[in-house]
């Protein structure tokens, strides 16, 4: 069974950067996709970014486009979320998610498109 383990969260000042990592136990198939979601206190979980494991197609939420970059390193079975120009409103628990994509050229942005989730990692951005 595939498991996901996140790391890399922490506290940073506004304008700073952080990189989150998500290690996938087991080898993702060619149809696999990875995504990052986040949930701030009192808010619903929201989509951040997604990537198709094969081909590397990506999608981003408008709120992070141009500031965040999702990538994957097949040799390490790891997906990354590079976050730059962080804002206080980026403060949330960030979750890594994985699953078989219905459309590999356009990774899912809805949470129900993924069936494996990591434990979450806290990101706090202070002003």
Protein Blocks (a to p, Z undefined) as FASTA:
>chain_A
ZZdddehiacddehiacddddddedjddfkbccddddddehiacddfbdcdfbhoiacdd
fklgokaccdddfklopacdddehiafklgccddddddddfblmlccfbfklpcbdcebi
addddZZ
